[in-house]
Amino acid sequence: MLPDHAFDLHGGCNCGAIRYRISIPSISERPVHPLSPDGSIRFPFSTTDHCNDCRRATGSILPAWLCLPASMLSVSLRPPPLPGNHRYSTPDHELTWHPANEALRQNSKECQESTLRFFVGSKDRTRSFCGHCGTNIAYAAWPLPESAKGFPDLFDVVLGTLDREDLEQSELRPERQLWWEKGIGWVQELSDGLNVPKHKSFRVNELAQ
């Protein structure tokens, strides 16, 4: 579980052309998940994802995400590193930041001349990635479907793109497993040791059998 106090997380793609900052407020200011049975589940939260689309799109046998309101996410977008340089090393405090709900959209002015690319796998569902190093960054549904009525605008950020010093915090350990019934048997066996709630789909009010 994430700590109750306000804090920031940082991450980005492998070449550094895309960096992001997640600003998480104190627990009382975090929105309650609309499907939380008792109001205890708040955004953001970390989760594994057993669905087929995300497994193939990320290339991971078990994708993991940080699901967060778009308002908490800022991004810095740049062109590819100069020839001969494999990655950027500019400190985050020297970068220009943009709200993700504006920048992480196709044809946004912020993404022009940057390495940011998009794949629209199905209607209104967009995956963003770095076109230079190939790192998968985030997933979003714009606009949210009727089945997600009452949800804030969200991004699912690939958990493995967080900086190592942030990932090493035990609080980022996945706190639930989504789309459990779509899972691969031996992958489910590996992830069972997390000992967290398992859900049939994205609906956290429905537990898997």
Backbone as CSV, one residue per row, in Angstrom:
resi,resn,N_x,N_y,N_z,CA_x,CA_y,CA_z,C_x,C_y,C_z
1,MET,0.842,-1.199,0.000,0.000,0.000,0.000,0.872,1.242,0.000
2,LEU,0.426,2.244,-0.734,1.171,3.500,-0.788,1.101,4.204,0.567
3,PRO,2.147,4.955,0.932,2.121,5.677,2.208,1.049,6.763,2.201
4,ASP,0.608,7.167,3.388,-0.472,8.147,3.507,-0.029,9.576,3.215
5,HIS,1.264,9.868,3.361,1.719,11.242,3.177,1.896,11.566,1.687
6,ALA,1.986,12.851,1.375,2.218,13.289,-0.007,3.661,12.978,-0.413
7,PHE,3.844,12.561,-1.660,5.188,12.277,-2.160,5.175,12.248,-3.684
8,ASP,6.362,12.291,-4.280,6.527,12.252,-5.732,7.231,10.980,-6.152
9,LEU,6.895,10.510,-7.355,7.588,9.408,-8.003,8.105,9.893,-9.348
10,HIS,9.193,9.295,-9.814,9.785,9.700,-11.086,10.094,8.477,-11.932
11,GLY,10.027,8.649,-13.238,10.348,7.553,-14.139,10.472,8.051,-15.558
12,GLY,10.562,7.099,-16.483,10.686,7.489,-17.888,11.136,6.338,-18.752
13,CYS,11.432,6.665,-20.007,11.851,5.648,-20.964,13.338,5.347,-20.806
14,ASN,13.812,4.353,-21.525,15.183,3.889,-21.361,16.211,4.886,-21.873
15,CYS,15.849,5.694,-22.886,16.813,6.664,-23.417,16.693,8.032,-22.758
16,GLY,15.667,8.235,-21.942,15.516,9.495,-21.215,14.823,10.597,-21.987
17,ALA,14.410,10.334,-23.230,13.712,11.371,-23.995,12.334,11.661,-23.410
18,ILE,11.729,10.670,-22.789,10.451,10.842,-22.090,10.697,10.634,-20.597
19,ARG,10.405,11.635,-19.813,10.460,11.536,-18.361,9.084,11.890,-17.814
20,TYR,8.743,11.331,-16.674,7.472,11.693,-16.049,7.656,11.859,-14.544
21,ARG,6.730,12.600,-13.992,6.695,12.860,-12.549,5.266,12.625,-12.076
22,ILE,5.121,11.847,-11.025,3.813,11.571,-10.439,3.763,12.243,-9.071
23,SER,2.845,13.184,-8.922,2.717,13.927,-7.663,1.481,13.417,-6.931
24,ILE,1.722,12.640,-5.889,0.639,11.993,-5.150,0.348,12.787,-3.877
25,PRO,-0.881,13.261,-3.724,-1.212,14.048,-2.521,-1.394,13.153,-1.302
26,SER,-1.636,13.749,-0.173,-1.882,12.980,1.051,-3.173,12.174,0.888
27,ILE,-3.315,11.154,1.696,-4.389,10.173,1.538,-5.776,10.811,1.507
28,SER,-5.985,11.848,2.289,-7.317,12.458,2.351,-7.701,13.162,1.050
29,GLU,-6.703,13.483,0.232,-6.962,14.179,-1.029,-6.985,13.240,-2.238
30,ARG,-6.778,11.963,-2.021,-6.797,11.003,-3.128,-8.220,10.529,-3.381
31,PRO,-8.639,10.487,-4.660,-10.026,10.098,-4.949,-10.300,8.628,-4.623
32,VAL,-11.467,8.384,-4.087,-11.900,7.016,-3.797,-12.292,6.336,-5.100
33,HIS,-11.881,5.095,-5.263,-12.271,4.313,-6.433,-13.788,4.167,-6.446
34,PRO,-14.461,4.503,-7.566,-15.929,4.445,-7.592,-16.501,3.059,-7.299
35,LEU,-15.722,2.005,-7.523,-16.216,0.649,-7.289,-15.722,0.057,-5.970
36,SER,-15.050,0.862,-5.162,-14.552,0.364,-3.884,-15.721,-0.004,-2.974
37,PRO,-15.824,-1.257,-2.547,-16.990,-1.677,-1.752,-17.156,-0.904,-0.447
38,ASP,-16.034,-0.547,0.187,-16.129,0.111,1.490,-15.444,1.472,1.526
39,GLY,-15.025,1.981,0.328,-14.372,3.281,0.266,-12.910,3.276,0.632
40,SER,-12.332,2.080,0.830,-10.936,2.014,1.271,-9.949,2.034,0.099
41,ILE,-10.417,1.756,-1.113,-9.526,1.727,-2.281,-9.501,3.118,-2.902
42,ARG,-8.313,3.686,-2.969,-8.159,5.026,-3.527,-7.157,4.997,-4.668
43,PHE,-7.297,5.997,-5.548,-6.290,6.201,-6.595,-5.176,7.087,-6.035
44,PRO,-3.915,6.793,-6.415,-3.484,5.692,-7.277,-3.329,4.394,-6.507
45,PHE,-3.293,3.287,-7.260,-2.976,1.991,-6.669,-2.159,1.192,-7.677
46,SER,-1.374,0.252,-7.167,-0.540,-0.584,-8.023,-1.193,-1.944,-8.198
47,THR,-1.033,-2.520,-9.379,-1.706,-3.782,-9.678,-0.966,-4.572,-10.740
48,THR,-1.115,-5.896,-10.686,-0.719,-6.716,-11.824,-1.914,-6.807,-12.764
49,ASP,-1.658,-7.269,-13.991,-2.695,-7.282,-15.027,-2.503,-8.550,-15.863
50,HIS,-3.490,-9.428,-15.807,-3.395,-10.716,-16.507,-4.095,-10.711,-17.863
51,CYS,-4.527,-9.550,-18.366,-5.274,-9.550,-19.634,-4.340,-9.807,-20.818
52,ASN,-4.909,-10.396,-21.861,-4.120,-10.790,-23.031,-3.537,-9.599,-23.779
53,ASP,-4.325,-8.545,-23.970,-3.865,-7.384,-24.737,-2.650,-6.740,-24.081
54,CYS,-2.720,-6.527,-22.781,-1.619,-5.836,-22.094,-0.377,-6.725,-22.008
55,ARG,-0.579,-8.031,-21.891,0.567,-8.937,-21.871,1.340,-8.829,-23.190
56,ARG,0.621,-8.859,-24.298,1.294,-8.803,-25.592,1.860,-7.401,-25.864
57,ALA,1.101,-6.364,-25.527,1.535,-4.992,-25.832,2.786,-4.605,-25.060
58,THR,2.904,-5.084,-23.824,4.071,-4.736,-23.017,5.225,-5.720,-23.203
59,GLY,4.920,-6.912,-23.724,5.957,-7.924,-23.856,6.339,-8.559,-22.539
60,SER,5.505,-8.370,-21.522,5.776,-8.921,-20.195,4.797,-10.047,-19.907
61,ILE,5.272,-11.138,-19.306,4.345,-12.217,-18.960,3.346,-11.769,-17.900
62,LEU,3.698,-10.732,-17.136,2.775,-10.203,-16.131,2.974,-8.692,-16.001
63,PRO,2.261,-7.931,-16.818,2.375,-6.475,-16.712,1.951,-5.990,-15.320
64,ALA,2.581,-4.919,-14.884,2.206,-4.273,-13.618,2.064,-2.785,-13.884
65,TRP,1.069,-2.184,-13.271,0.726,-0.790,-13.528,0.578,-0.010,-12.228
66,LEU,0.744,1.305,-12.351,0.289,2.231,-11.329,-0.869,2.992,-11.947
67,CYS,-2.069,2.760,-11.427,-3.291,3.366,-11.977,-3.552,4.674,-11.233
68,LEU,-3.534,5.778,-11.964,-3.596,7.076,-11.294,-4.414,8.084,-12.074
69,PRO,-5.005,9.056,-11.376,-5.698,10.143,-12.058,-4.735,10.931,-12.935
70,ALA,-5.212,11.346,-14.104,-4.369,12.090,-15.041,-3.809,13.354,-14.406
71,SER,-4.539,13.942,-13.482,-4.098,15.194,-12.861,-2.824,15.041,-12.037
72,MET,-2.452,13.820,-11.693,-1.245,13.592,-10.883,0.007,13.403,-11.723
73,LEU,-0.146,13.327,-13.051,0.969,12.967,-13.920,1.420,14.142,-14.780
74,SER,2.733,14.406,-14.763,3.356,15.408,-15.642,4.442,14.723,-16.451
75,VAL,4.698,15.232,-17.659,5.705,14.605,-18.520,6.644,15.654,-19.107
76,SER,7.852,15.204,-19.428,8.816,16.004,-20.185,9.121,15.226,-21.455
77,LEU,9.007,15.895,-22.605,9.161,15.234,-23.901,10.254,15.916,-24.700
78,ARG,11.165,15.104,-25.258,12.269,15.661,-26.032,12.504,14.847,-27.297
79,PRO,13.259,15.408,-28.262,13.636,14.622,-29.435,14.651,13.546,-29.049
80,PRO,14.998,12.645,-29.991,15.973,11.602,-29.659,17.316,12.198,-29.246
81,PRO,18.080,11.488,-28.427,19.436,11.947,-28.093,20.272,12.101,-29.363
82,LEU,21.261,12.960,-29.305,22.127,13.180,-30.457,22.858,11.891,-30.825
83,PRO,23.192,11.709,-32.117,23.933,10.513,-32.530,25.188,10.321,-31.671
84,GLY,25.401,9.104,-31.254,26.546,8.801,-30.395,26.211,8.798,-28.921
85,ASN,25.055,9.380,-28.577,24.600,9.372,-27.184,23.442,8.388,-27.051
86,HIS,23.587,7.423,-26.176,22.537,6.418,-26.025,21.352,6.931,-25.221
87,ARG,21.620,7.856,-24.302,20.516,8.352,-23.476,20.860,9.736,-22.918
88,TYR,19.788,10.444,-22.539,19.931,11.741,-21.882,20.360,11.551,-20.433
89,SER,21.033,12.545,-19.888,21.404,12.511,-18.475,21.015,13.808,-17.761
90,THR,20.133,14.595,-18.388,19.717,15.869,-17.795,18.924,15.631,-16.507
91,PRO,19.259,16.292,-15.398,18.485,16.136,-14.159,17.040,16.596,-14.332
92,ASP,16.130,15.956,-13.629,14.712,16.284,-13.770,14.413,17.744,-13.459
93,HIS,15.146,18.351,-12.517,14.819,19.725,-12.131,15.157,20.735,-13.237
94,GLU,15.878,20.305,-14.265,16.205,21.190,-15.377,15.260,21.012,-16.571
95,LEU,14.299,20.117,-16.463,13.411,19.808,-17.582,12.182,20.712,-17.589
96,THR,11.518,20.766,-18.747,10.238,21.457,-18.882,9.126,20.426,-18.760
97,TRP,8.163,20.706,-17.881,7.116,19.729,-17.593,5.768,20.182,-18.145
98,HIS,4.964,19.207,-18.588,3.640,19.466,-19.147,2.621,18.541,-18.479
99,PRO,1.381,19.006,-18.297,0.337,18.105,-17.781,0.128,16.944,-18.750
100,ALA,0.099,15.723,-18.233,0.003,14.552,-19.096,-1.320,14.475,-19.847
101,ASN,-2.395,14.989,-19.234,-3.675,14.899,-19.928,-3.747,15.817,-21.142
102,GLU,-2.754,16.674,-21.304,-2.628,17.468,-22.532,-1.543,16.908,-23.444
103,ALA,-0.405,16.544,-22.873,0.753,16.140,-23.679,0.642,14.720,-24.223
104,LEU,0.058,13.792,-23.440,-0.008,12.401,-23.875,-1.260,12.132,-24.699
105,ARG,-1.451,12.981,-25.691,-2.547,12.834,-26.646,-1.987,12.955,-28.057
106,GLN,-2.555,12.182,-28.961,-2.091,12.256,-30.340,-2.271,13.681,-30.863
107,ASN,-1.259,14.130,-31.595,-1.262,15.453,-32.230,-1.188,16.611,-31.244
108,SER,-0.839,16.357,-30.003,-0.658,17.471,-29.070,0.573,18.265,-29.478
109,LYS,0.562,19.557,-29.211,1.707,20.391,-29.581,2.940,19.988,-28.787
110,GLU,2.732,19.466,-27.566,3.871,19.085,-26.734,4.624,17.877,-27.305
111,CYS,3.911,16.996,-28.042,4.581,15.788,-28.527,5.240,15.989,-29.892
112,GLN,5.021,17.138,-30.519,5.655,17.404,-31.808,7.170,17.419,-31.649
113,GLU,7.858,16.745,-32.539,9.320,16.648,-32.567,9.896,15.874,-31.386
114,SER,9.048,15.273,-30.579,9.534,14.426,-29.491,9.539,12.972,-29.958
115,THR,10.003,12.077,-29.093,10.012,10.650,-29.429,8.695,9.965,-29.074
116,LEU,7.745,10.705,-28.522,6.482,10.114,-28.088,5.687,9.584,-29.284
117,ARG,5.246,8.345,-29.186,4.437,7.718,-30.220,3.231,7.050,-29.569
118,PHE,2.231,6.758,-30.398,0.988,6.184,-29.886,0.566,4.977,-30.709
119,PHE,-0.078,4.042,-30.043,-0.725,2.925,-30.718,-2.161,2.852,-30.211
120,VAL,-3.113,2.961,-31.132,-4.523,2.856,-30.779,-4.960,1.431,-31.099
121,GLY,-5.018,0.591,-30.070,-5.306,-0.818,-30.281,-6.772,-1.102,-30.516
122,SER,-7.641,-0.304,-29.929,-9.073,-0.425,-30.123,-9.680,0.949,-29.865
123,LYS,-10.954,1.101,-30.136,-11.601,2.403,-30.073,-11.332,3.117,-28.745
124,ASP,-10.744,4.313,-28.860,-10.513,5.210,-27.719,-9.501,4.686,-26.699
125,ARG,-8.788,3.621,-27.039,-7.786,3.081,-26.117,-6.399,3.271,-26.710
126,THR,-5.581,4.046,-26.000,-4.292,4.477,-26.542,-3.149,4.046,-25.643
127,ARG,-2.109,3.506,-26.268,-0.874,3.175,-25.565,0.207,4.132,-26.052
128,SER,0.934,4.725,-25.124,2.003,5.658,-25.472,3.346,5.006,-25.203
129,PHE,4.307,5.281,-26.092,5.623,4.670,-25.973,6.665,5.579,-26.601
130,CYS,7.932,5.291,-26.326,9.025,6.052,-26.919,9.391,5.431,-28.259
131,GLY,9.321,6.224,-29.302,9.638,5.742,-30.634,11.126,5.583,-30.884
132,HIS,11.959,6.052,-29.942,13.411,5.917,-30.098,13.933,4.641,-29.439
133,CYS,13.615,4.443,-28.154,14.125,3.259,-27.447,13.077,2.164,-27.310
134,GLY,11.806,2.471,-27.597,10.759,1.457,-27.591,10.054,1.237,-26.270
135,THR,10.405,1.995,-25.243,9.806,1.769,-23.919,8.314,2.083,-23.919
136,ASN,7.510,1.130,-23.447,6.073,1.326,-23.264,5.867,2.143,-21.993
137,ILE,5.137,3.254,-22.093,5.007,4.175,-20.959,3.651,4.062,-20.255
138,ALA,2.565,4.180,-21.016,1.261,4.280,-20.359,0.134,3.804,-21.263
139,TYR,-0.989,3.568,-20.631,-2.235,3.192,-21.304,-3.318,4.154,-20.834
140,ALA,-4.203,4.528,-21.756,-5.320,5.399,-21.376,-6.519,5.121,-22.267
141,ALA,-7.696,5.302,-21.713,-8.942,5.225,-22.476,-9.541,6.624,-22.511
142,TRP,-9.610,7.211,-23.717,-10.132,8.560,-23.890,-11.222,8.549,-24.965
143,PRO,-12.475,8.898,-24.655,-13.004,9.120,-23.304,-13.234,7.783,-22.605
144,LEU,-13.467,7.847,-21.305,-13.730,6.625,-20.559,-15.036,5.990,-21.030
145,PRO,-15.084,4.656,-21.110,-16.308,3.989,-21.543,-17.412,4.094,-20.499
146,GLU,-18.633,3.770,-20.896,-19.772,3.812,-19.981,-19.555,2.898,-18.778
147,SER,-18.820,1.792,-19.008,-18.583,0.845,-17.916,-17.714,1.443,-16.804
148,ALA,-17.045,2.566,-17.108,-16.199,3.239,-16.112,-16.820,4.565,-15.679
149,LYS,-18.110,4.652,-15.734,-18.807,5.877,-15.345,-18.479,6.227,-13.894
150,GLY,-18.153,7.504,-13.654,-17.815,7.962,-12.314,-16.332,7.965,-12.030
151,PHE,-15.532,7.362,-12.938,-14.083,7.356,-12.759,-13.496,8.699,-13.174
152,PRO,-12.405,9.132,-12.548,-11.669,10.295,-13.079,-10.912,9.868,-14.330
153,ASP,-10.470,10.831,-15.147,-9.579,10.499,-16.257,-8.336,9.840,-15.683
154,LEU,-7.957,8.707,-16.271,-6.883,7.896,-15.694,-5.766,7.625,-16.686
155,PHE,-4.570,7.390,-16.152,-3.479,6.765,-16.875,-3.052,5.530,-16.092
156,ASP,-2.781,4.469,-16.820,-2.103,3.317,-16.233,-0.653,3.418,-16.676
157,VAL,0.232,3.714,-15.741,1.655,3.875,-16.043,2.359,2.542,-15.786
158,VAL,3.188,2.111,-16.737,3.906,0.849,-16.591,4.820,0.933,-15.364
159,LEU,4.584,0.073,-14.392,5.290,0.165,-13.110,6.802,0.028,-13.287
160,GLY,7.220,-0.791,-14.246,8.646,-1.018,-14.449,9.400,0.156,-15.034
161,THR,8.696,1.225,-15.432,9.374,2.419,-15.955,9.704,3.426,-14.856
162,LEU,9.278,3.150,-13.620,9.669,4.012,-12.506,11.175,3.885,-12.259
163,ASP,11.777,4.963,-11.785,13.192,4.921,-11.431,13.412,3.877,-10.338
164,ARG,14.577,3.231,-10.383,14.849,2.132,-9.454,14.711,2.554,-7.999
165,GLU,15.209,3.751,-7.665,15.149,4.165,-6.258,13.712,4.295,-5.765
166,ASP,12.775,4.552,-6.677,11.364,4.576,-6.294,10.786,3.164,-6.245
167,LEU,11.141,2.351,-7.238,10.622,0.980,-7.275,11.061,0.162,-6.067
168,GLU,12.202,0.499,-5.491,12.705,-0.273,-4.356,11.880,-0.064,-3.092
169,GLN,10.978,0.909,-3.107,10.094,1.105,-1.961,9.076,-0.034,-1.929
170,SER,8.983,-0.729,-0.839,8.068,-1.866,-0.748,6.608,-1.448,-0.890
171,GLU,6.320,-0.167,-0.671,4.939,0.316,-0.785,4.411,0.217,-2.218
172,LEU,5.314,0.089,-3.211,4.893,-0.005,-4.603,4.608,-1.437,-5.036
173,ARG,4.773,-2.366,-4.133,4.425,-3.755,-4.425,2.950,-3.822,-4.827
174,PRO,2.619,-4.536,-5.921,1.207,-4.587,-6.346,0.275,-4.985,-5.212
175,GLU,-0.829,-4.236,-5.086,-1.756,-4.462,-3.985,-3.011,-5.211,-4.401
176,ARG,-3.120,-5.545,-5.691,-4.224,-6.366,-6.181,-3.861,-6.921,-7.555
177,GLN,-4.658,-7.869,-8.046,-4.429,-8.458,-9.357,-5.718,-8.364,-10.173
178,LEU,-5.609,-7.756,-11.356,-6.774,-7.552,-12.217,-6.787,-8.570,-13.367
179,TRP,-7.989,-8.782,-13.903,-8.191,-9.698,-15.041,-7.635,-11.093,-14.736
180,TRP,-7.809,-11.536,-13.496,-7.248,-12.808,-13.053,-7.722,-13.977,-13.922
181,GLU,-8.974,-13.964,-14.313,-9.527,-15.099,-15.047,-9.021,-15.183,-16.485
182,LYS,-8.306,-14.163,-16.952,-7.664,-14.197,-18.272,-6.232,-14.716,-18.174
183,GLY,-5.776,-15.030,-16.985,-4.365,-15.318,-16.748,-3.891,-16.654,-17.295
184,ILE,-2.579,-16.769,-17.468,-1.899,-18.005,-17.837,-1.623,-18.782,-16.548
185,GLY,-1.928,-20.077,-16.562,-1.852,-20.868,-15.338,-0.538,-20.750,-14.591
186,TRP,0.590,-20.958,-15.277,1.868,-20.948,-14.550,2.264,-19.544,-14.119
187,VAL,1.770,-18.514,-14.839,2.024,-17.136,-14.402,1.209,-16.838,-13.148
188,GLN,-0.028,-17.331,-13.124,-0.844,-17.171,-11.919,-0.169,-17.831,-10.712
189,GLU,0.428,-18.992,-10.937,1.127,-19.666,-9.832,2.286,-18.816,-9.309
190,LEU,3.025,-18.191,-10.246,4.139,-17.340,-9.830,3.658,-16.130,-9.033
191,SER,2.552,-15.543,-9.477,2.079,-14.304,-8.849,1.222,-14.544,-7.617
192,ASP,0.850,-15.796,-7.369,-0.025,-16.094,-6.240,0.624,-15.731,-4.915
193,GLY,1.964,-15.725,-4.909,2.675,-15.392,-3.687,2.505,-13.954,-3.245
194,LEU,1.952,-13.101,-4.110,1.691,-11.713,-3.705,0.660,-11.650,-2.585
195,ASN,-0.240,-12.659,-2.570,-1.242,-12.747,-1.501,-2.058,-11.464,-1.386
196,VAL,-2.602,-11.035,-2.530,-3.441,-9.833,-2.584,-4.761,-10.196,-3.262
197,PRO,-5.783,-9.338,-3.158,-7.067,-9.651,-3.799,-6.933,-9.849,-5.305
198,LYS,-7.703,-10.820,-5.826,-7.725,-11.124,-7.257,-9.115,-10.774,-7.787
199,HIS,-9.140,-10.063,-8.916,-10.406,-9.596,-9.471,-10.621,-10.152,-10.877
200,LYS,-11.892,-10.406,-11.218,-12.233,-10.965,-12.529,-11.790,-10.060,-13.668
201,SER,-11.943,-8.746,-13.468,-11.657,-7.774,-14.521,-11.062,-6.539,-13.854
202,PHE,-11.397,-5.337,-14.361,-10.936,-4.104,-13.717,-11.832,-3.727,-12.545
203,ARG,-12.922,-4.450,-12.378,-13.905,-4.118,-11.337,-13.420,-4.646,-9.975
204,VAL,-12.985,-3.725,-9.135,-12.405,-4.135,-7.852,-13.461,-4.572,-6.841
205,ASN,-14.729,-4.458,-7.209,-15.808,-4.941,-6.338,-16.213,-6.375,-6.685
206,GLU,-15.500,-6.988,-7.653,-15.799,-8.371,-8.040,-14.534,-9.214,-7.879
207,LEU,-14.593,-10.163,-6.963,-13.459,-11.044,-6.732,-13.522,-12.249,-7.651
208,ALA,-12.350,-12.737,-8.085,-12.288,-13.953,-8.885,-12.572,-15.153,-7.999
209,GLN,-13.052,-16.228,-8.605,-13.355,-17.455,-7.859,-12.067,-18.164,-7.470
